Amino acid sequence: MASTAVSVTGSTFTKNSAAGNGGAIYLNRSTATIGSNTYGGNQASLGPSLYGIDSIINGDPTSPVIQ
């Protein structure tokens, strides 16, 4: 997602993949609240489950976020 606001809680992300970054969730210049999710079997070059660049995730502007 690019230049957006999103909230994801209590979700399950399994067996997702991306040719680039962020197998389950990719954020670019976005604001996100992400918590209490389950991740498994996701694949990507960087951040198999979550990749955020120039984004604010859970109030933290650290970039990039790779999980």
SELOKOL-156654 format. One record per residue (C-alpha): residue number from 1; residue in three letters; x, y, z. Coordinates in Angstrom, 3 decimals, m for minus. Each point is the difference from the previous one (the first is absolute). Layout:
N
+------+------+----------+----------+----------+
! resi ! resn !        u !        v !        w !
+------+------+----------+----------+----------+
!  NUM !  Ala !        X !        Y !        Z !
...
+------+------+----------+----------+----------+
This chain:
67
+------+------+----------+----------+----------+
! resi ! resn !        u !        v !        w !
+------+------+----------+----------+----------+
!    1 !  Met !    0.000 !    0.000 !    0.000 !
!    2 !  Ala !    1.333 !    3.423 !   m0.840 !
!    3 !  Ser !   m0.873 !    3.302 !    1.651 !
!    4 !  Thr !   m2.888 !   m1.343 !    2.044 !
!    5 !  Ala !   m1.128 !   m0.707 !    3.562 !
!    6 !  Val !   m0.826 !   m3.554 !    1.039 !
!    7 !  Ser !   m0.803 !   m1.953 !    3.153 !
!    8 !  Val !    0.481 !   m3.769 !    0.089 !
!    9 !  Thr !   m0.618 !   m1.954 !    3.215 !
!   10 !  Gly !   m1.011 !   m3.557 !    0.772 !
!   11 !  Ser !    0.699 !   m1.232 !   m3.538 !
!   12 !  Thr !    1.875 !   m3.012 !   m1.353 !
!   13 !  Phe !    2.522 !    0.315 !   m2.826 !
!   14 !  Thr !    1.309 !   m3.346 !   m1.269 !
!   15 !  Lys !    1.696 !   m1.203 !   m3.182 !
!   16 !  Asn !    0.160 !    3.443 !   m1.637 !
!   17 !  Ser !    2.894 !    0.925 !   m2.265 !
!   18 !  Ala !    1.452 !    2.973 !   m1.833 !
!   19 !  Ala !    2.715 !    0.206 !   m2.638 !
!   20 !  Gly !    1.299 !    3.112 !    1.787 !
!   21 !  Asn !   m0.586 !    0.955 !    3.623 !
!   22 !  Gly !   m2.822 !   m0.591 !    2.472 !
!   23 !  Gly !   m1.390 !   m3.468 !   m0.551 !
!   24 !  Ala !   m3.162 !    0.646 !    2.026 !
!   25 !  Ile !   m0.050 !    3.793 !    0.476 !
!   26 !  Tyr !    1.914 !    2.665 !   m1.934 !
!   27 !  Leu !   m0.282 !    3.630 !    1.075 !
!   28 !  Asn !    1.471 !    3.033 !   m1.765 !
!   29 !  Arg !   m0.509 !    3.501 !    1.458 !
!   30 !  Ser !   m2.915 !   m1.280 !    2.046 !
!   31 !  Thr !   m1.286 !    0.081 !    3.561 !
!   32 !  Ala !   m0.948 !   m3.350 !    1.515 !
!   33 !  Thr !   m1.194 !   m1.529 !    3.227 !
!   34 !  Ile !    0.971 !   m3.656 !   m0.051 !
!   35 !  Gly !   m0.354 !   m2.404 !    2.917 !
!   36 !  Ser !   m1.188 !   m3.368 !    1.279 !
!   37 !  Asn !    0.389 !   m1.600 !   m3.425 !
!   38 !  Thr !    1.264 !   m3.470 !   m0.849 !
!   39 !  Tyr !    2.643 !   m0.443 !   m2.716 !
!   40 !  Gly !    1.368 !   m3.221 !   m1.489 !
!   41 !  Gly !    1.562 !   m1.287 !   m3.194 !
!   42 !  Asn !    0.226 !    3.409 !   m1.686 !
!   43 !  Gln !    2.863 !    0.634 !   m2.446 !
!   44 !  Ala !    1.704 !    3.093 !   m1.428 !
!   45 !  Ser !    3.497 !    1.348 !   m0.688 !
!   46 !  Leu !   m0.236 !    2.243 !    3.087 !
!   47 !  Gly !   m2.700 !   m0.140 !    2.650 !
!   48 !  Pro !   m1.680 !   m3.340 !   m0.586 !
!   49 !  Ser !   m2.939 !    1.123 !    2.147 !
!   50 !  Leu !    0.229 !    3.801 !    0.109 !
!   51 !  Tyr !    2.012 !    2.646 !   m1.796 !
!   52 !  Gly !   m0.542 !    3.703 !    0.555 !
!   53 !  Ile !    2.021 !    2.800 !   m1.574 !
!   54 !  Asp !   m0.486 !    3.683 !    0.852 !
!   55 !  Ser !   m2.999 !   m1.072 !    2.080 !
!   56 !  Ile !   m1.232 !    0.471 !    3.552 !
!   57 !  Ile !   m0.872 !   m3.377 !    1.491 !
!   58 !  Asn !   m1.559 !   m0.115 !    3.468 !
!   59 !  Gly !    1.104 !    3.602 !    0.542 !
!   60 !  Asp !    3.676 !   m0.719 !   m0.812 !
!   61 !  Pro !    1.525 !    1.812 !   m2.994 !
!   62 !  Thr !    3.084 !   m2.288 !   m0.170 !
!   63 !  Ser !    0.673 !   m0.952 !   m3.611 !
!   64 !  Pro !    0.247 !   m2.540 !   m1.429 !
!   65 !  Val !   m1.963 !   m2.469 !    2.108 !
!   66 !  Ile !    0.794 !   m3.588 !   m0.884 !
!   67 !  Gln !   m1.746 !   m2.916 !    1.715 !
+------+------+----------+----------+----------+
